[in-house]
Amino acid sequence: MKVVVVHAHPDDEALWTGGLLAQMAAQGHDVLVVTCTLGEEGEVIPEELAQLVDADQLGGYRYWELQQSLEILGCEGAFLGGVGRWRDSGMVVSDHPRAFANAGAEAVEQLTEILLSAQPDLLITYGPDGGYGHPDHIKAHQITHEAAKHLGITNIWWAVTVLEDVTLENVPKTWRLPLPGEIASVAEADICIELSESDFKKKAQAMAAHRTQLMVENEIFALSNRIAQPLLRREYYESRH
């Protein structure tokens, strides 16, 4: 099977789909991760790397993190339009001329070209709201569906978050538990992927490779907001045939 996954930023491939990608790669499937930006507008967790933002060097560092993640997961990678063609737009869309959220037909054409070459049996991206409303995630969803329509690709999965009733233990002191409704999620999904121990470990390692963006400890993870979330042994998807 040939699989193409379209993500907005480095770290999304591990956070949203890392378990499935590791599983498919281990089974011998061809997996290509298309990343649309370098994640230049992300926040930085380690204090010793905070200067990357002021120097506008975060994108280059996250490129390196992505390569480590893809190697752990066993996947190939590509950037939409080439490295640096589109820029992270931020949660509030910037007026940067390369802001991905403002991309139009050119981005659709670039993805169409990739899909023509890859000939995927399965295409994976986010749902219409991008999972939690990030403009770049929403744009990734839009261009994926437009390119798929041009090529007649109908087997599309949306990566979604389903909250499981899990008690969080050994939460680091500087983190906090999520408030009710604070984590964007859906009530249910029609596909549940059970992760093997190997899949789970590779996902955790791939997430940890993105040290500017993610913290992973004791089967718990957090973003820069330090809200603790369980690292689940399942991933959820919605099928859109």
Rosetta silent file (secondary structure, phi, psi, omega in degrees, C-alpha in Angstrom):
SEQUENCE: MKVVVVHAHPDDEALWTGGLLAQMAAQGHDVLVVTCTLGEEGEVIPEELAQLVDADQLGGYRYWELQQSLEILGCEGAFLGGVGRWRDSGMVVSDHPRAFANAGAEAVEQLTEILLSAQPDLLITYGPDGGYGHPDHIKAHQITHEAAKHLGITNIWWAVTVLEDVTLENVPKTWRLPLPGEIASVAEADICIELSESDFKKKAQAMAAHRTQLMVENEIFALSNRIAQPLLRREYYESRH
SCORE:     score description
SCORE:     0.000 S_00000001
   1 L     0.000  143.003  175.341    0.000    0.000    0.000 S_00000001
   2 E  -108.435  128.519 -175.337    1.114    3.562   -0.722 S_00000001
   3 E  -125.487  133.738  172.844    0.189    6.185    1.876 S_00000001
   4 E  -121.077  130.531 -179.889    0.547    9.977    1.751 S_00000001
   5 E  -118.218  128.939 -177.660    0.035   12.047    4.893 S_00000001
   6 E  -110.355  117.438 -179.085   -0.353   15.840    4.670 S_00000001
   7 E  -124.301  156.803 -176.161    0.592   17.848    7.767 S_00000001
   8 L   -81.266  -43.196 -171.725    0.943   21.560    8.434 S_00000001
   9 L  -135.880  156.521  167.660    4.063   21.696   10.625 S_00000001
  10 L   -58.412  136.997 -177.402    6.994   19.578   11.810 S_00000001
  11 L   102.804  -26.636  179.658    5.820   17.611   14.918 S_00000001
  12 H   -63.435  -34.109 -178.087    2.279   17.082   13.593 S_00000001
  13 H   -63.371  -36.261  179.807    3.341   13.847   11.912 S_00000001
  14 H   -81.338  -46.574 -175.064    4.383   12.376   15.266 S_00000001
  15 H   -64.741  -44.846 -173.981    1.734   13.935   17.478 S_00000001
  16 H   -90.650  -34.901 -168.851   -1.296   13.185   15.287 S_00000001
  17 H  -135.333   10.428 -172.001   -0.309   10.107   13.290 S_00000001
  18 H   -58.346  -39.805 -179.219    2.991    8.759   14.620 S_00000001
  19 H   -65.522  -45.967  179.459    1.665    5.397   15.766 S_00000001
  20 H   -65.219  -41.798 -179.378   -0.090    4.579   12.515 S_00000001
  21 H   -63.601  -43.066  177.647    2.873    5.736   10.420 S_00000001
  22 H   -62.170  -41.474 -179.752    5.289    3.577   12.421 S_00000001
  23 H   -64.137  -46.458 -178.744    2.920    0.632   12.094 S_00000001
  24 H   -66.930  -41.270  179.327    2.467    0.999    8.351 S_00000001
  25 H   -63.911  -40.616  179.824    6.172    1.497    7.707 S_00000001
  26 H   -65.287  -28.201  179.048    7.008   -1.593    9.782 S_00000001
  27 L   -82.755   -1.356  175.936    4.521   -3.580    7.706 S_00000001
  28 L    93.941    8.534  178.300    6.376   -2.606    4.543 S_00000001
  29 L   -77.824  152.546  175.739    4.003    0.025    3.196 S_00000001
  30 E   -84.610  117.129 -176.776    5.377    3.100    1.396 S_00000001
  31 E  -120.772  123.039  178.487    4.653    6.106    3.599 S_00000001
  32 E  -117.727  124.265  176.935    5.303    9.694    2.497 S_00000001
  33 E  -101.037  117.497  176.545    4.825   12.604    4.903 S_00000001
  34 E   -98.683  118.992  179.435    4.205   15.944    3.175 S_00000001
  35 E  -107.556  132.394 -170.593    4.907   18.891    5.500 S_00000001
  36 L   -90.528  -23.463  179.192    3.572   22.264    4.412 S_00000001
  37 L  -142.364  175.043  176.329    5.668   24.680    6.504 S_00000001
  38 L   -95.013    1.700  178.506    8.755   24.765    8.731 S_00000001
  39 L    68.144   37.366 -173.927    6.755   25.805   11.792 S_00000001
  40 L   -64.184  -23.954 -175.167    8.548   29.128   12.118 S_00000001
  41 L   -95.441    6.839  179.885    5.885   30.663   14.399 S_00000001
  42 L   -68.615  159.184  173.883    5.934   27.912   17.024 S_00000001
  43 L   -84.284  163.227 -177.414    6.839   28.541   20.641 S_00000001
  44 L  -119.902  127.690 -177.621   10.031   27.067   22.076 S_00000001
  45 L   -81.239  -54.214 -177.082   10.057   25.012   25.273 S_00000001
  46 L   -67.951  129.478 -178.531   13.784   24.681   26.203 S_00000001
  47 H   -60.040  -34.919 -176.678   15.122   27.967   27.550 S_00000001
  48 H   -70.216  -10.918  179.062   18.509   27.372   25.948 S_00000001
  49 H  -110.377    4.189 -175.517   16.854   27.392   22.504 S_00000001
  50 L   -59.158  -29.737 -177.422   14.575   30.405   23.037 S_00000001
  51 H   -67.269  -14.565  177.806   16.868   32.647   20.965 S_00000001
  52 H   -58.982  -32.110 -178.839   15.899   30.688   17.850 S_00000001
  53 H   -69.491  -51.352 -178.552   12.686   32.726   17.707 S_00000001
  54 H   -61.705  -33.814 -179.414   14.366   36.151   17.859 S_00000001
  55 L   -84.358   -1.827 -175.720   16.936   35.035   15.275 S_00000001
  56 L    53.239   43.234  179.074   14.171   33.627   13.047 S_00000001
  57 L  -112.993    5.044 -176.128   16.052   30.329   12.993 S_00000001
  58 H   -63.366  -38.106 -179.389   13.330   28.148   14.475 S_00000001
  59 H   -58.295  -42.625  179.313   12.245   26.826   11.079 S_00000001
  60 H   -65.424  -37.836  179.362   15.706   25.474   10.343 S_00000001
  61 H   -69.047  -39.445 -179.701   15.902   23.785   13.735 S_00000001
  62 H   -71.113  -26.930  172.093   12.461   22.225   13.311 S_00000001
  63 H   -59.261  -46.273  179.735   13.520   20.925    9.895 S_00000001
  64 H   -64.176  -41.542  177.186   16.264   18.989   11.685 S_00000001
  65 H   -60.828  -40.892  179.990   13.819   17.728   14.320 S_00000001
  66 H   -62.470  -40.722 -179.978   11.496   16.506   11.573 S_00000001
  67 H   -62.197  -39.144  176.951   14.258   14.513    9.904 S_00000001
  68 H   -63.477  -44.213 -179.235   14.932   12.723   13.195 S_00000001
  69 H   -61.629  -46.807 -178.780   11.240   11.980   13.658 S_00000001
  70 H   -62.922  -37.676  178.419   10.803   10.585   10.148 S_00000001
  71 H   -64.029  -41.339  178.584   13.850    8.346   10.589 S_00000001
  72 H   -63.452  -42.661 -177.013   12.390    6.942   13.827 S_00000001
  73 H   -77.183  -20.557 -179.930    8.995    6.332   12.196 S_00000001
  74 L    83.505   28.844 -175.922   10.551    4.843    9.057 S_00000001
  75 L  -113.508  157.887  170.732    8.875    7.265    6.641 S_00000001
  76 E   -88.000  159.940 -179.201    9.952    9.391    3.707 S_00000001
  77 E  -134.188  153.815  174.801    9.398   13.132    3.772 S_00000001
  78 E  -149.513  153.498  174.982    8.706   15.993    1.376 S_00000001
  79 E  -109.371  137.314  179.992    7.928   19.696    1.725 S_00000001
  80 L   -61.582  115.825 -179.640    5.077   21.272   -0.168 S_00000001
  81 L    75.590    6.787 -177.024    6.690   23.337   -2.915 S_00000001
  82 L    97.771  163.722 -177.132   10.150   22.614   -1.482 S_00000001
  83 L   -61.819  123.484  175.231   11.730   23.523    1.836 S_00000001
  84 L    83.719    2.568  179.434   10.601   26.956    2.996 S_00000001
  85 L   -62.214  -42.442  179.679    8.182   27.715    0.157 S_00000001
  86 L  -115.143  143.803 -176.516    5.337   28.242    2.619 S_00000001
  87 E  -109.175  145.453  172.994    5.665   29.795    6.068 S_00000001
  88 L   -52.380  130.052 -175.444    3.880   28.998    9.302 S_00000001
  89 L   -88.674  -17.749 -172.954    0.997   31.469    9.578 S_00000001
  90 L    78.943  165.705  179.937    0.569   31.407   13.367 S_00000001
  91 L   -65.414  -35.085  171.557   -2.775   31.099   15.124 S_00000001
  92 L  -103.831  112.204 -169.274   -3.551   34.670   14.069 S_00000001
  93 L   -56.873  125.275 -179.894   -2.642   34.694   10.385 S_00000001
  94 L   -78.112  169.249  178.288    0.339   36.918    9.691 S_00000001
  95 L   -95.805   16.727  178.879    0.687   39.191    6.688 S_00000001
  96 L   -61.933  137.096 -177.028    3.864   37.410    5.597 S_00000001
  97 L   -62.420  -19.343  178.898    3.815   36.922    1.796 S_00000001
  98 L  -105.120   13.383 -178.871    4.491   33.191    2.217 S_00000001
  99 E   -57.832  123.588 -173.640    1.933   32.578    4.977 S_00000001
 100 H   -64.090  -33.159 -178.579    0.505   29.138    4.240 S_00000001
 101 H   -61.382  -22.623  179.782   -3.002   30.003    5.411 S_00000001
 102 H   -96.755    4.120 -178.701   -3.252   32.425    2.480 S_00000001
 103 L   -64.261  145.817 -179.483   -2.011   29.907   -0.092 S_00000001
 104 L  -120.682 -130.167 -174.053   -4.221   29.405   -3.128 S_00000001
 105 H   -61.654  -31.821 -178.942   -4.123   27.465   -6.347 S_00000001
 106 H   -59.169  -43.192 -179.556   -0.334   27.170   -6.335 S_00000001
 107 H   -65.224  -38.630  177.457   -0.392   25.037   -3.181 S_00000001
 108 H   -63.690  -42.933  178.410   -3.091   22.800   -4.645 S_00000001
 109 H   -63.162  -40.200  179.969   -1.033   22.348   -7.796 S_00000001
 110 H   -64.474  -42.066  178.763    2.066   21.506   -5.759 S_00000001
 111 H   -70.636  -37.352  177.129    0.234   18.851   -3.771 S_00000001
 112 H   -59.000  -40.802  178.926   -1.431   17.489   -6.893 S_00000001
 113 H   -63.027  -41.906  178.545    2.013   17.013   -8.426 S_00000001
 114 H   -64.004  -43.897 -178.313    3.196   15.104   -5.352 S_00000001
 115 H   -67.861  -35.000  176.568    0.109   12.889   -5.365 S_00000001
 116 H   -61.609  -38.639 -179.921    0.479   12.194   -9.083 S_00000001
 117 H   -74.533  -40.748 -174.601    3.984   10.925   -8.425 S_00000001
 118 H   -79.535  -31.259 -178.551    3.155    8.982   -5.259 S_00000001
 119 L    51.494   60.620 -174.716   -0.138    7.438   -6.457 S_00000001
 120 L   -72.684  145.063  170.372   -1.429    6.857   -2.902 S_00000001
 121 L   -85.784  -22.797 -179.750   -3.961    4.207   -1.983 S_00000001
 122 E  -140.293  135.303  179.670   -4.672    6.147    1.220 S_00000001
 123 E  -121.414  130.785 -176.749   -4.512    9.884    1.916 S_00000001
 124 E  -125.720  135.475  173.610   -4.444   11.215    5.491 S_00000001
 125 E  -155.148 -156.017  178.565   -4.848   14.762    6.810 S_00000001
 126 E   -96.140  171.362  172.042   -6.991   16.670    9.336 S_00000001
 127 L   -77.209  179.686 -175.571  -10.723   17.298    9.436 S_00000001
 128 L   -57.844  -28.978  179.972  -12.288   20.597    8.266 S_00000001
 129 L   -90.492    5.801  179.600  -11.482   22.374   11.547 S_00000001
 130 L    69.237   12.729  179.923   -7.859   21.261   11.394 S_00000001
 131 L    91.525  -42.046  179.194   -8.288   19.360   14.649 S_00000001
 132 L  -151.057   15.153  172.585   -8.194   22.453   16.851 S_00000001
 133 L    95.068    2.763  179.251   -8.682   25.439   14.577 S_00000001
 134 L   -66.424  130.844 -177.578   -5.138   26.313   13.505 S_00000001
 135 H   -56.371  -35.519  179.847   -5.358   28.161   10.153 S_00000001
 136 H   -70.609  -35.133  175.833   -2.514   26.106    8.652 S_00000001
 137 H   -65.619  -42.315  178.393   -4.207   22.838    9.613 S_00000001
 138 H   -63.033  -41.979  178.431   -7.423   24.040    8.018 S_00000001
 139 H   -64.828  -39.232  177.482   -5.534   25.004    4.849 S_00000001
 140 H   -60.131  -42.813  176.312   -3.848   21.576    4.766 S_00000001
 141 H   -59.862  -46.822 -175.746   -7.282   19.963    4.896 S_00000001
 142 H   -63.208  -48.036 -176.778   -8.577   22.193    2.121 S_00000001
 143 H   -70.764  -30.767  177.397   -5.728   21.685   -0.338 S_00000001
 144 H   -63.066  -44.934 -178.676   -5.665   17.944    0.341 S_00000001
 145 H   -71.485  -34.819  177.626   -9.314   17.600   -0.567 S_00000001
 146 H   -67.095  -44.556  178.963   -8.995   19.870   -3.598 S_00000001
 147 H   -65.065  -40.950  178.932   -6.004   17.932   -4.927 S_00000001
 148 H   -62.549  -38.446  179.107   -7.727   14.631   -4.196 S_00000001
 149 H   -63.762  -42.212  178.994  -10.820   15.780   -6.092 S_00000001
 150 H   -59.335  -36.327 -173.517   -8.724   16.655   -9.145 S_00000001
 151 H   -98.963   -2.428  179.402   -7.189   13.176   -9.139 S_00000001
 152 L    74.456   24.349  177.312  -10.253   11.184   -8.149 S_00000001
 153 L   -83.783  124.620 -176.133   -8.752   10.018   -4.836 S_00000001
 154 L  -117.535  -15.721 -178.762  -11.558    9.061   -2.464 S_00000001
 155 L   -87.143   91.489 -175.180   -9.902    7.031    0.291 S_00000001
 156 E  -124.772  132.904  174.121   -9.161    9.812    2.800 S_00000001
 157 E  -112.840  143.261  173.343   -8.764    9.589    6.573 S_00000001
 158 E  -105.372  126.480  174.287   -8.932   12.481    9.013 S_00000001
 159 E   -75.522  127.404 -178.221   -6.726   12.274   12.114 S_00000001
 160 E  -132.993  164.333  176.548   -8.835   13.178   15.154 S_00000001
 161 L  -106.430  123.756  171.714   -8.515   13.271   18.929 S_00000001
 162 E  -115.753  122.852 -178.152  -10.825   11.108   21.032 S_00000001
 163 L   -80.130  125.215  175.897  -10.400   11.598   24.762 S_00000001
 164 L   -96.520  152.566  179.897  -10.159    8.365   26.712 S_00000001
 165 L   -78.667   84.747 -175.773  -11.020    8.100   30.385 S_00000001
 166 L  -120.415  133.619  176.032   -7.453    7.866   31.627 S_00000001
 167 L   -86.133  121.307 -179.622   -6.142    8.868   35.051 S_00000001
 168 L   -83.630  123.348  179.634   -2.974   10.887   34.693 S_00000001
 169 L  -121.478  157.050  178.635   -0.327    9.904   37.222 S_00000001
 170 L    57.138   40.744  177.874    3.193   11.175   37.903 S_00000001
 171 L   -73.460  127.239  178.370    2.469   14.509   36.218 S_00000001
 172 L   -53.043  146.844 -173.312    5.565   16.759   36.432 S_00000001
 173 L   -61.821  -28.754 -177.385    5.171   19.558   38.982 S_00000001
 174 L   -86.091   -1.388  177.105    5.472   22.318   36.380 S_00000001
 175 L  -100.127  168.968  175.204    2.621   20.871   34.311 S_00000001
 176 E  -137.019  160.857  177.905   -1.113   21.012   35.037 S_00000001
 177 L   -77.746  149.596  179.087   -4.138   18.867   34.319 S_00000001
 178 L   -70.706  147.037  174.319   -6.512   19.980   31.538 S_00000001
 179 L   -81.673  158.581  179.084   -9.733   21.730   32.435 S_00000001
 180 L   -55.935  128.586  178.569  -13.043   20.272   31.182 S_00000001
 181 L    79.121    3.676 -175.431  -13.425   20.984   27.467 S_00000001
 182 L   -78.545  -27.176  179.893   -9.924   22.434   27.170 S_00000001
 183 L   -95.715  119.874  179.534   -8.594   19.745   24.806 S_00000001
 184 L   -63.520  131.015 -176.613  -10.150   19.894   21.332 S_00000001
 185 L  -160.278  171.006  172.485  -11.639   16.492   20.522 S_00000001
 186 E  -115.480  158.850 -176.007  -14.487   14.560   18.939 S_00000001
 187 L   -70.906  -35.814 -178.496  -16.858   12.242   20.786 S_00000001
 188 L  -157.774  166.269  178.386  -16.102    9.201   18.638 S_00000001
 189 L  -143.378  155.448 -175.130  -14.410    8.064   15.439 S_00000001
 190 L   -88.621   -6.613  176.920  -15.052    5.186   13.065 S_00000001
 191 E  -128.103  126.131  175.851  -11.429    3.954   12.962 S_00000001
 192 E  -121.821  119.299 -179.488   -9.409    2.998   16.028 S_00000001
 193 E   -99.377  116.432  176.386   -5.799    1.941   15.471 S_00000001
 194 E   -82.292  128.754 -177.847   -4.348   -0.231   18.229 S_00000001
 195 L   -95.860  132.937  173.247   -0.639    0.417   18.624 S_00000001
 196 L   -71.461  170.807  177.874    1.815   -2.372   19.346 S_00000001
 197 H   -59.707  -38.985  178.593    4.506   -1.801   21.941 S_00000001
 198 H   -66.314  -44.055  177.875    6.926   -1.040   19.103 S_00000001
 199 H   -58.102  -46.290 -176.447    4.491    1.398   17.451 S_00000001
 200 H   -62.948  -45.395 -179.435    3.924    3.135   20.768 S_00000001
 201 H   -64.255  -40.182  179.461    7.634    3.473   21.560 S_00000001
 202 H   -66.517  -39.249  177.589    8.403    4.839   18.100 S_00000001
 203 H   -61.923  -47.021 -179.794    5.611    7.397   18.388 S_00000001
 204 H   -61.166  -41.836  179.289    6.883    8.524   21.787 S_00000001
 205 H   -66.593  -39.496  179.138   10.462    8.746   20.478 S_00000001
 206 H   -66.314  -40.192  176.665    9.361   10.673   17.385 S_00000001
 207 H   -63.304  -43.917 -179.230    7.417   13.132   19.534 S_00000001
 208 H   -64.882  -23.844  177.072   10.396   13.567   21.851 S_00000001
 209 H   -64.193  -24.284  178.757   12.565   14.371   18.819 S_00000001
 210 L   -91.341   64.023 -171.788   10.568   17.606   18.521 S_00000001
 211 L   -69.812  -19.215  175.615   12.048   18.972   21.737 S_00000001
 212 L   -71.680  -22.664 -170.936   11.313   22.601   20.857 S_00000001
 213 L  -114.849  -27.096 -170.615    7.590   21.809   20.767 S_00000001
 214 L  -132.740  146.338  171.394    6.848   18.746   22.902 S_00000001
 215 E  -119.990  131.269 -178.728    7.692   17.264   26.279 S_00000001
 216 E  -127.472  119.801  179.190    7.202   13.529   26.794 S_00000001
 217 E  -147.903  134.647  172.195    7.497   11.924   30.243 S_00000001
 218 L    51.951   43.196 -179.122    5.987    8.830   31.866 S_00000001
 219 L    59.933   29.563  174.217    3.567    8.193   28.970 S_00000001
 220 E  -130.000  147.349  176.032    2.329   11.785   29.321 S_00000001
 221 E  -134.336  163.467  176.338    3.044   14.676   26.987 S_00000001
 222 E  -151.324  151.711  171.795    2.587   18.426   26.951 S_00000001
 223 L   -89.986 -166.183 -178.415    3.015   21.312   24.566 S_00000001
 224 L   -65.474  -18.032  177.713    4.473   24.662   25.574 S_00000001
 225 L   -76.551   -9.143  177.840    1.283   25.355   27.568 S_00000001
 226 L    60.773   29.306  172.640    2.325   22.515   29.913 S_00000001
 227 E   -88.212  118.434 -174.949   -1.156   21.000   29.937 S_00000001
 228 L   -72.337  134.023  175.492   -0.681   17.283   30.578 S_00000001
 229 E  -134.029  146.134  179.374   -2.241   14.825   28.144 S_00000001
 230 E   -73.309  140.708  171.859   -1.991   11.024   28.077 S_00000001
 231 L   -87.813  100.598 -170.373    0.112    9.414   25.378 S_00000001
 232 L   -79.437  156.168  176.453   -2.468    6.862   24.276 S_00000001
 233 L   -94.947   21.026  174.166   -1.887    3.400   22.869 S_00000001
 234 E  -139.369  152.344  168.467   -4.556    4.056   20.261 S_00000001
 235 E  -124.854  150.373 -175.499   -4.992    6.575   17.436 S_00000001
 236 E  -120.799  143.383 -178.420   -8.306    7.621   15.997 S_00000001
 237 E  -143.274  154.929  171.990   -9.346    8.501   12.473 S_00000001
 238 E  -113.398  129.278 -178.066  -12.491    9.286   10.514 S_00000001
 239 E   -89.076  131.355  178.715  -12.844    7.691    7.109 S_00000001
 240 E  -124.267   80.963  179.513  -14.079    9.835    4.216 S_00000001
 241 L   -77.035    0.000    0.000  -14.600    7.562    1.229 S_00000001
